[in-house]
Amino acid sequence: MKAYCRDLGRMDYKTCWDLQQELFDAGVARKRTGPIPVPVPGADDADDAGTVLLVEHPPVYTLGKSGHAENLLVNQEALEAMGAQFFHIDRGGDITFHGPGQLVCYPILDLERIGIGLREYIEALEEAVIRTVAEYGIAAGRIAGASGVWIDPGKARPRKICAIGVRSSRYVTMHGFALNVTTDLEWFSRINPCGFTDRGVTSIAAETGSQPSIQEVKQLIIRELTTALQCEITSGS
């Protein structure tokens, strides 16, 4: 099974959301005729699981479909003055921030073709990030009932290094995860990140003092996603 990776560079949130929706709708439409066939080697699209988008966004706050607007701590005018946008979107989870220095990954994948369920999928995304940050000497883990990847998950004030929020229909996914690489963490002071008031936010740079390039981290993420999902991810259009 394989998926194609598209490196979008830096792209505004709405343009990228529209692209995600287009790919997602195409994936769902492909399945409306009935159950997927058993893949036949050599058949057209038999082993095509979908597309993985990698992107950086200009400053933007997004609120999930079940999120609480009060977790945005500033008004719309203040956001505009800071050069940030705001979108209420259709993923799970509460409010988060995307911006420069953060690697955002949107896998639009058919989980039935890969052979996993939604819970396994989210765990695979978490595992790929855990393994990626381990390359920088960061020991990360999970917190029960709180998706994403955390530093010091068993301590009084854990720090989130990666937020995860997905949407799925007919086992086709969209949205994904956001890994803080060299992100300016001051942006998170304008929200209760993911709805939490008792937990912090961090980045690879904040934890290590290093400044890894986004391109370097992209390569690691794709490698670890390939392993975690057991799906070959190659460059494509």
N, C-alpha and C positions, 0 to 999 in steps of 0.2 A: 504494500500500500504506500502511496506517495502523496505529498501535498507540495504546492508551489509557494515559494516565498517571494513577496514583492516588497522591496525596500523603497518606501515612499519619501525618505528624507524628512524634511519639515513640511507639514501640511496643516492648514487650518482645520479645526475640529469638524465643522459642518460638511466641508467637502469630503473629508474622510468618512464621516458617518454615512453620507449618501453612497459612497463607494461600498462600504460594508453592507448597507441595505440592499444594494443591487446584487452583490454576490450572494448574500443570504437568501434573497427572494429567488434567485436562480437555483440555488441548492434545494430549497423547499419545493419549488415547482418541479424539479427533476424527479421528486419522490411522490408526487401526487397521483401518478398512474398506478401506484401499488407498491408492495414491498420491493426492496432493492433485490436485483438478481445476485446469485452467487457469482463473484468475480471470475471471469474466464481469462486466463493469461492470453495476452495479445488482442483482446477485444477492445474496441474504442472506449476510453474512459473507464475501463473496468477497475483500474486500480487508482483512480483519481479521488482522493479524499477531500480536496478543497484547496483553499488558499490561506496563507498566513501573511498578514500585513504587519510591517514594522514601521514605526513612525515616531517623530517628535512633534508635539503641538506647541503653538504659541500659548501663552497663559490662558487657561480655561478651567472653570469649575463645572462639574457635572453632578446632577442629583438623580439617583436611581428611582425607579417607578414606585418603590415603597419607602423612599427616603422622607425625611422631615425637613421642610424649608427652614425651620429655625436653626438648623445646624450650619447655615450660612450666616456668619456673624456680621456682615457688612451689607449695605444696600446696593441696589443696582448702579446708582450714580457713583458710589465709591469704587465699585468694580471697574466701571468704564474709565474713571480717572486713573486707575492703576494699569489700564491697558489690558484688562482681562475680560473674557466673555463668560456667559453662564447658559447652560442648557439643562432642561429637565428631560431625561432620556428613558429608554425602555429596558435597561439592564436591571439586574438585581443589585442590592446594596444601597448604601446611603450616599453621602456626598464625598467627592474627592477632587483633587487638583491634578491637572496635567500641564506640563510646561517644559521649557528648555532644560536639557540635562536629564530628562526622564525618558526612558525607553518604554514605549507603549506597544504592546503586541496584541493584535486582533486576529485570532484564528477563526476563520469561517470554514468549519469542518463538518463532515458527515460522520457522526460518531458510530453509526451502524456500520459504515464501511470500515472504520478502524477497529470496531469490535469492542467498544467500551460504553458504559453508561455515563450519565452526567456527573454523578458523584466521583466516579473514577477519573473522569476528565479533569475536574477541578483539582483533585489530588495530584494528577500528573502535571498540571500547570504549576502548582505549588512546588512539587519535587524538582522540576526543571529550574525554578528560580533558586531554590535552596542549594542545588548543586552549582549553579552559576556563581552565587555570592561566595560559596566555599572556595572558589578559585582565588578569591581575594583575602582569604583567611578569616572569613566571617562565618560564625556558627549561627545558623538561623533555624527556625522551626515553626510549628503550628500552634494555634490556640483553639481548643474545642469550642465550636459555636461561633467562631470569628474567622471568616475566610481570609486568605492572604498569607503573607510570609512575615514572620516576626523575629526580632532580636530579643534575647532574654525573655522568652515566652512564659517562663515559670516564676518570674520576679514581679515585684509590686507594680512597676510601671514599664511594661514591655514597649518596644518601639517597632512600628510597622515600616518595613523597607519596601514592600510590594503590596499593592491593593489589587484585588480580583473581583470582577463583577461580570456575569455572563447572561446571555439570553439564549434560549433554545426553542425550536419548534420542529417537530418530526425528527428530533435528534440532530438537527443542523444548528450550529452555534454561531453567535456573533458577540461583539465586545470581547473582553479578555482581561489583560493585566497591565499594570503600570509599575515599572521598577525604577526606583529613584537611584540614579547613578551619581550625577553631580548637581542635582536639583537644588535650587535656593529654597531651603526649608521654611523661610519666612512666609512664603505663600500659604502654608498650612495654618498659620496663626489666624487667618480670617475665617476658618471653619472649625467645626468639630469633626476631624477626619473620620470618615466612615461612621459617623454618629457617636464616636466615643469621646468622653471628656477626661478620662483617667488614663489614657495611653498616649504615647508619643509617636513621632514620625522620624525616620532617619533615612540615610542614603549610604551608598558605598563610600562616597567621599568622606562623609561625616564619621563613619566607623573606622576608616583606615587612614585618612589624611592624604590618600592618593587621588589622582584625577584621571581615572580611566576614560578612554574615548568611548563614545556611544557605539562607534563602529566595532570596536573590540568586543564590547558586551553583546552586541547583536550576534556576532559569530558564536559566542559561547551559548547564548540562549537557543539558537537554532540547533546547535549540537546537542544540547541537553533536552530540548523538546523532541528531537528525533528519537533519543533513547527512551524518554519517559512515555511517549505516545506509541513507541514502536512503529513509527511511520516515517519514511524517508522524506525529508524536506529539502527541496532543491530550488535553485533560482529559477524564476519563471515569470511570465507576464500575466 
